[in-house]
Amino acid sequence: VELSTGEEYEVDQILDSRMRRRQLQYLVLWKGYPISEATWEPVTHLQHAPKALRDFHQRYPLKPGANLGGRPWGEDNVIDVISSCLI
């Protein structure tokens, strides 16, 4: 994830998901940071972490976001699903 300040953080693992104010968010553990520093991020901030999203939803298929738009997370549609959230 790249911030407007130019800083970039790497996703280590996605720990959870939720819907907050009709927005899909993920609890992200950042590489090199302790779990106490995990943050809730909107799916739109995770465009460069499709593998972490796919891995999370394969482990937890009933969590929010697992079946966005009627399409399950899979190898071929991770980017498409994220892109549909940007509209």
GUVOBA-53855 format. One record per residue: residue number from 1; x, y negated, z negated of N, C-alpha, C in turn. Coordinates in nm, 3 decimals. Each point is the difference from the previous one (the first is absolute). Last residue first. Layout:
BEGIN
atom num NUM | n.x X | n.y Y | n.z Z | ca.x X | ca.y Y | ca.z Z | c.x X | c.y Y | c.z Z
...
//
This chain:
BEGIN
atom num 87 | n.x -1.561 | n.y -0.175 | n.z 0.825 | ca.x -0.101 | ca.y -0.073 | ca.z 0.078 | c.x -0.096 | c.y -0.072 | c.z -0.091
atom num 86 | n.x 0.353 | n.y 0.305 | n.z -0.139 | ca.x 0.048 | ca.y -0.136 | ca.z 0.025 | c.x -0.103 | c.y -0.086 | c.z 0.069
atom num 85 | n.x -0.043 | n.y 0.474 | n.z -0.095 | ca.x -0.021 | ca.y -0.079 | ca.z -0.122 | c.x 0.043 | c.y -0.145 | c.z 0.019
atom num 84 | n.x 0.070 | n.y 0.330 | n.z 0.338 | ca.x -0.143 | ca.y -0.029 | ca.z -0.009 | c.x -0.033 | c.y -0.082 | c.z -0.124
atom num 83 | n.x 0.444 | n.y 0.157 | n.z 0.068 | ca.x -0.035 | ca.y -0.110 | ca.z 0.091 | c.x -0.147 | c.y -0.036 | c.z -0.008
atom num 82 | n.x 0.155 | n.y 0.379 | n.z -0.236 | ca.x 0.049 | ca.y -0.124 | ca.z -0.062 | c.x -0.040 | c.y -0.120 | c.z 0.085
atom num 81 | n.x -0.096 | n.y 0.417 | n.z 0.181 | ca.x -0.084 | ca.y -0.023 | ca.z -0.117 | c.x 0.040 | c.y -0.129 | c.z -0.070
atom num 80 | n.x 0.263 | n.y 0.149 | n.z 0.364 | ca.x -0.133 | ca.y -0.043 | ca.z 0.044 | c.x -0.090 | c.y -0.034 | c.z -0.117
atom num 79 | n.x 0.425 | n.y 0.188 | n.z -0.086 | ca.x 0.011 | ca.y -0.140 | ca.z 0.042 | c.x -0.134 | c.y -0.052 | c.z 0.046
atom num 78 | n.x 0.018 | n.y 0.455 | n.z -0.116 | ca.x 0.030 | ca.y -0.083 | ca.z -0.116 | c.x 0.004 | c.y -0.147 | c.z 0.039
atom num 77 | n.x -0.085 | n.y 0.420 | n.z 0.279 | ca.x -0.088 | ca.y -0.116 | ca.z -0.013 | c.x 0.028 | c.y -0.090 | c.z -0.119
atom num 76 | n.x 0.220 | n.y 0.434 | n.z 0.152 | ca.x -0.021 | ca.y -0.082 | ca.z 0.119 | c.x -0.082 | c.y -0.125 | c.z -0.022
atom num 75 | n.x 0.117 | n.y 0.333 | n.z -0.350 | ca.x 0.121 | ca.y -0.040 | ca.z 0.071 | c.x -0.026 | c.y -0.103 | c.z 0.108
atom num 74 | n.x -0.366 | n.y 0.007 | n.z -0.374 | ca.x 0.074 | ca.y 0.107 | ca.z 0.066 | c.x 0.117 | c.y -0.057 | c.z 0.075
atom num 73 | n.x -0.475 | n.y -0.109 | n.z -0.332 | ca.x 0.140 | ca.y -0.035 | ca.z 0.024 | c.x 0.069 | c.y 0.120 | c.z 0.063
atom num 72 | n.x -0.527 | n.y -0.057 | n.z 0.084 | ca.x 0.094 | ca.y 0.035 | ca.z -0.106 | c.x 0.141 | c.y -0.046 | c.z 0.036
atom num 71 | n.x -0.482 | n.y -0.214 | n.z 0.151 | ca.x 0.119 | ca.y 0.066 | ca.z 0.053 | c.x 0.095 | c.y 0.032 | c.z -0.114
atom num 70 | n.x -0.420 | n.y -0.252 | n.z -0.028 | ca.x -0.032 | ca.y 0.134 | ca.z 0.044 | c.x 0.118 | c.y 0.077 | c.z 0.054
atom num 69 | n.x 0.028 | n.y -0.444 | n.z -0.194 | ca.x -0.065 | ca.y -0.002 | ca.z 0.131 | c.x -0.032 | c.y 0.138 | c.z 0.054
atom num 68 | n.x 0.316 | n.y 0.042 | n.z -0.386 | ca.x -0.042 | ca.y -0.131 | ca.z 0.049 | c.x -0.062 | c.y 0.011 | c.z 0.138
atom num 67 | n.x 0.147 | n.y 0.321 | n.z -0.389 | ca.x -0.074 | ca.y 0.025 | ca.z 0.122 | c.x -0.057 | c.y -0.130 | c.z 0.055
atom num 66 | n.x 0.274 | n.y 0.018 | n.z -0.394 | ca.x 0.039 | ca.y 0.126 | ca.z 0.062 | c.x -0.069 | c.y 0.023 | c.z 0.134
atom num 65 | n.x -0.053 | n.y -0.367 | n.z -0.334 | ca.x 0.083 | ca.y -0.023 | ca.z 0.118 | c.x 0.035 | c.y 0.126 | c.z 0.075
atom num 64 | n.x -0.122 | n.y 0.037 | n.z -0.519 | ca.x -0.044 | ca.y -0.105 | ca.z 0.094 | c.x 0.100 | c.y -0.021 | c.z 0.112
atom num 63 | n.x 0.003 | n.y 0.486 | n.z -0.213 | ca.x 0.026 | ca.y -0.136 | ca.z -0.047 | c.x -0.051 | c.y -0.103 | c.z 0.101
atom num 62 | n.x 0.013 | n.y 0.492 | n.z 0.045 | ca.x -0.125 | ca.y -0.060 | ca.z -0.046 | c.x 0.017 | c.y -0.142 | c.z -0.052
atom num 61 | n.x 0.365 | n.y 0.295 | n.z 0.163 | ca.x -0.095 | ca.y -0.026 | ca.z 0.108 | c.x -0.131 | c.y -0.064 | c.z -0.044
atom num 60 | n.x 0.515 | n.y 0.068 | n.z -0.161 | ca.x -0.122 | ca.y -0.041 | ca.z -0.069 | c.x -0.109 | c.y -0.035 | c.z 0.101
atom num 59 | n.x 0.426 | n.y 0.163 | n.z 0.148 | ca.x 0.001 | ca.y 0.053 | ca.z -0.137 | c.x -0.133 | c.y -0.025 | c.z -0.071
atom num 58 | n.x 0.065 | n.y -0.176 | n.z 0.429 | ca.x 0.004 | ca.y 0.145 | ca.z 0.015 | c.x 0.001 | c.y 0.067 | c.z -0.138
atom num 57 | n.x 0.023 | n.y -0.467 | n.z 0.023 | ca.x -0.135 | ca.y 0.049 | ca.z 0.031 | c.x -0.003 | c.y 0.150 | c.z 0.031
atom num 56 | n.x 0.420 | n.y -0.211 | n.z -0.099 | ca.x -0.092 | ca.y -0.021 | ca.z -0.111 | c.x -0.137 | c.y 0.062 | c.z 0.029
atom num 55 | n.x 0.322 | n.y -0.003 | n.z 0.345 | ca.x 0.035 | ca.y 0.096 | ca.z -0.105 | c.x -0.097 | c.y -0.011 | c.z -0.118
atom num 54 | n.x -0.042 | n.y -0.317 | n.z 0.348 | ca.x -0.041 | ca.y 0.132 | ca.z 0.046 | c.x 0.027 | c.y 0.105 | c.z -0.109
atom num 53 | n.x 0.156 | n.y -0.435 | n.z -0.079 | ca.x -0.147 | ca.y 0.004 | ca.z 0.001 | c.x -0.050 | c.y 0.139 | c.z 0.037
atom num 52 | n.x 0.462 | n.y -0.076 | n.z 0.025 | ca.x -0.043 | ca.y -0.001 | ca.z -0.140 | c.x -0.152 | c.y 0.006 | c.z -0.011
atom num 51 | n.x 0.186 | n.y -0.041 | n.z 0.429 | ca.x 0.029 | ca.y 0.133 | ca.z -0.055 | c.x -0.045 | c.y 0.007 | c.z -0.145
atom num 50 | n.x -0.032 | n.y -0.416 | n.z 0.237 | ca.x -0.103 | ca.y 0.098 | ca.z 0.037 | c.x 0.025 | c.y 0.139 | c.z -0.058
atom num 49 | n.x 0.184 | n.y -0.493 | n.z -0.056 | ca.x 0.012 | ca.y 0.117 | ca.z -0.087 | c.x -0.103 | c.y 0.107 | c.z 0.036
atom num 48 | n.x 0.047 | n.y -0.460 | n.z 0.172 | ca.x 0.128 | ca.y 0.064 | ca.z 0.029 | c.x 0.024 | c.y 0.122 | c.z -0.087
atom num 47 | n.x -0.394 | n.y -0.275 | n.z -0.040 | ca.x 0.009 | ca.y 0.036 | ca.z 0.141 | c.x 0.127 | c.y 0.076 | c.z 0.034
atom num 46 | n.x -0.221 | n.y -0.197 | n.z -0.423 | ca.x 0.071 | ca.y 0.128 | ca.z 0.011 | c.x 0.012 | c.y 0.049 | c.z 0.144
atom num 45 | n.x -0.243 | n.y -0.388 | n.z -0.181 | ca.x 0.141 | ca.y -0.022 | ca.z -0.036 | c.x 0.084 | c.y 0.125 | c.z 0.024
atom num 44 | n.x -0.476 | n.y -0.004 | n.z 0.065 | ca.x 0.063 | ca.y -0.082 | ca.z 0.104 | c.x 0.146 | c.y -0.030 | c.z -0.031
atom num 43 | n.x -0.292 | n.y 0.225 | n.z -0.310 | ca.x 0.050 | ca.y 0.089 | ca.z 0.106 | c.x 0.072 | c.y -0.080 | c.z 0.108
atom num 42 | n.x -0.004 | n.y -0.205 | n.z -0.492 | ca.x -0.100 | ca.y 0.031 | ca.z 0.103 | c.x 0.064 | c.y 0.085 | c.z 0.110
atom num 41 | n.x 0.177 | n.y 0.020 | n.z -0.513 | ca.x 0.019 | ca.y -0.071 | ca.z 0.126 | c.x -0.113 | c.y 0.034 | c.z 0.097
atom num 40 | n.x 0.193 | n.y 0.037 | n.z -0.552 | ca.x -0.112 | ca.y 0.025 | ca.z 0.089 | c.x 0.015 | c.y -0.087 | c.z 0.123
atom num 39 | n.x 0.425 | n.y 0.180 | n.z -0.311 | ca.x -0.098 | ca.y -0.106 | ca.z 0.024 | c.x -0.113 | c.y 0.048 | c.z 0.091
atom num 38 | n.x 0.449 | n.y 0.161 | n.z -0.361 | ca.x -0.090 | ca.y 0.034 | ca.z 0.111 | c.x -0.108 | c.y -0.108 | c.z 0.011
atom num 37 | n.x 0.358 | n.y 0.039 | n.z -0.339 | ca.x 0.000 | ca.y -0.108 | ca.z 0.099 | c.x -0.087 | c.y 0.032 | c.z 0.122
atom num 36 | n.x 0.082 | n.y 0.310 | n.z -0.359 | ca.x -0.065 | ca.y -0.115 | ca.z -0.064 | c.x -0.007 | c.y -0.120 | c.z 0.094
atom num 35 | n.x 0.234 | n.y 0.403 | n.z 0.114 | ca.x -0.143 | ca.y 0.011 | ca.z 0.020 | c.x -0.076 | c.y -0.118 | c.z -0.063
atom num 34 | n.x 0.506 | n.y -0.089 | n.z 0.154 | ca.x -0.069 | ca.y 0.093 | ca.z -0.089 | c.x -0.150 | c.y -0.001 | c.z 0.025
atom num 33 | n.x 0.367 | n.y -0.096 | n.z 0.395 | ca.x -0.067 | ca.y -0.068 | ca.z -0.111 | c.x -0.069 | c.y 0.102 | c.z -0.089
atom num 32 | n.x 0.231 | n.y 0.097 | n.z 0.420 | ca.x 0.098 | ca.y -0.066 | ca.z -0.085 | c.x -0.060 | c.y -0.073 | c.z -0.119
atom num 31 | n.x -0.324 | n.y 0.092 | n.z 0.397 | ca.x 0.130 | ca.y 0.068 | ca.z -0.009 | c.x 0.096 | c.y -0.085 | c.z -0.083
atom num 30 | n.x -0.533 | n.y -0.032 | n.z -0.079 | ca.x 0.103 | ca.y -0.051 | ca.z 0.089 | c.x 0.132 | c.y 0.071 | c.z -0.025
atom num 29 | n.x -0.545 | n.y 0.114 | n.z -0.054 | ca.x 0.126 | ca.y 0.009 | ca.z -0.074 | c.x 0.109 | c.y -0.039 | c.z 0.099
atom num 28 | n.x -0.551 | n.y -0.113 | n.z 0.005 | ca.x 0.127 | ca.y 0.031 | ca.z 0.066 | c.x 0.115 | c.y 0.001 | c.z -0.099
atom num 27 | n.x -0.567 | n.y 0.028 | n.z 0.067 | ca.x 0.097 | ca.y -0.021 | ca.z -0.105 | c.x 0.134 | c.y 0.053 | c.z 0.052
atom num 26 | n.x -0.426 | n.y -0.194 | n.z 0.302 | ca.x 0.082 | ca.y 0.114 | ca.z -0.042 | c.x 0.094 | c.y -0.042 | c.z -0.111
atom num 25 | n.x -0.507 | n.y -0.164 | n.z 0.257 | ca.x 0.130 | ca.y -0.032 | ca.z -0.059 | c.x 0.069 | c.y 0.129 | c.z -0.043
atom num 24 | n.x -0.449 | n.y -0.223 | n.z 0.307 | ca.x 0.076 | ca.y 0.119 | ca.z -0.037 | c.x 0.138 | c.y -0.042 | c.z -0.049
atom num 23 | n.x -0.469 | n.y -0.290 | n.z -0.018 | ca.x 0.132 | ca.y 0.008 | ca.z 0.063 | c.x 0.071 | c.y 0.125 | c.z -0.052
atom num 22 | n.x -0.430 | n.y -0.197 | n.z -0.153 | ca.x -0.015 | ca.y 0.054 | ca.z 0.136 | c.x 0.131 | c.y 0.004 | c.z 0.077
atom num 21 | n.x -0.001 | n.y -0.110 | n.z -0.466 | ca.x -0.065 | ca.y -0.107 | ca.z 0.078 | c.x -0.007 | c.y 0.037 | c.z 0.149
atom num 20 | n.x 0.257 | n.y 0.351 | n.z -0.193 | ca.x -0.014 | ca.y -0.117 | ca.z -0.086 | c.x -0.053 | c.y -0.113 | c.z 0.085
atom num 19 | n.x 0.110 | n.y 0.568 | n.z -0.007 | ca.x -0.069 | ca.y -0.107 | ca.z 0.072 | c.x -0.019 | c.y -0.113 | c.z -0.099
atom num 18 | n.x 0.405 | n.y 0.391 | n.z 0.001 | ca.x -0.126 | ca.y -0.050 | ca.z -0.054 | c.x -0.062 | c.y -0.098 | c.z 0.098
atom num 17 | n.x 0.442 | n.y 0.397 | n.z -0.106 | ca.x -0.071 | ca.y -0.093 | ca.z 0.088 | c.x -0.131 | c.y -0.040 | c.z -0.067
atom num 16 | n.x 0.541 | n.y 0.218 | n.z -0.124 | ca.x -0.145 | ca.y 0.001 | ca.z -0.015 | c.x -0.061 | c.y -0.093 | c.z 0.104
atom num 15 | n.x 0.476 | n.y 0.104 | n.z -0.015 | ca.x -0.045 | ca.y 0.072 | ca.z -0.119 | c.x -0.151 | c.y 0.013 | c.z -0.011
atom num 14 | n.x 0.428 | n.y -0.050 | n.z 0.381 | ca.x -0.131 | ca.y -0.056 | ca.z -0.033 | c.x -0.059 | c.y 0.087 | c.z -0.109
atom num 13 | n.x 0.541 | n.y -0.092 | n.z 0.124 | ca.x -0.113 | ca.y 0.092 | ca.z -0.006 | c.x -0.127 | c.y -0.079 | c.z -0.027
atom num 12 | n.x 0.417 | n.y -0.206 | n.z 0.128 | ca.x 0.051 | ca.y 0.130 | ca.z -0.043 | c.x -0.113 | c.y 0.101 | c.z 0.005
atom num 11 | n.x 0.089 | n.y -0.481 | n.z 0.274 | ca.x -0.093 | ca.y 0.082 | ca.z -0.075 | c.x 0.067 | c.y 0.132 | c.z -0.033
atom num 10 | n.x 0.250 | n.y -0.482 | n.z 0.080 | ca.x -0.028 | ca.y 0.130 | ca.z 0.060 | c.x -0.093 | c.y 0.080 | c.z -0.092
atom num 9 | n.x 0.107 | n.y -0.555 | n.z 0.108 | ca.x -0.006 | ca.y 0.106 | ca.z -0.099 | c.x -0.038 | c.y 0.129 | c.z 0.070
atom num 8 | n.x 0.212 | n.y -0.530 | n.z 0.115 | ca.x -0.066 | ca.y 0.120 | ca.z 0.046 | c.x 0.010 | c.y 0.107 | c.z -0.107
atom num 7 | n.x 0.036 | n.y -0.581 | n.z 0.093 | ca.x 0.035 | ca.y 0.117 | ca.z -0.078 | c.x -0.078 | c.y 0.120 | c.z 0.053
atom num 6 | n.x -0.063 | n.y -0.449 | n.z 0.157 | ca.x 0.103 | ca.y 0.076 | ca.z 0.070 | c.x 0.045 | c.y 0.123 | c.z -0.075
atom num 5 | n.x -0.360 | n.y -0.322 | n.z -0.100 | ca.x 0.130 | ca.y -0.052 | ca.z -0.042 | c.x 0.115 | c.y 0.072 | c.z 0.070
atom num 4 | n.x -0.458 | n.y 0.129 | n.z 0.048 | ca.x 0.024 | ca.y -0.123 | ca.z 0.075 | c.x 0.135 | c.y -0.062 | c.z -0.036
atom num 3 | n.x -0.046 | n.y 0.530 | n.z -0.054 | ca.x -0.068 | ca.y -0.117 | ca.z -0.052 | c.x 0.034 | c.y -0.122 | c.z 0.084
atom num 2 | n.x -0.018 | n.y 0.558 | n.z 0.096 | ca.x 0.079 | ca.y -0.121 | ca.z 0.008 | c.x -0.083 | c.y -0.118 | c.z -0.046
atom num 1 | n.x 0.023 | n.y 0.569 | n.z -0.056 | ca.x -0.085 | ca.y -0.117 | ca.z 0.000 | c.x 0.089 | c.y -0.123 | c.z 0.000
//
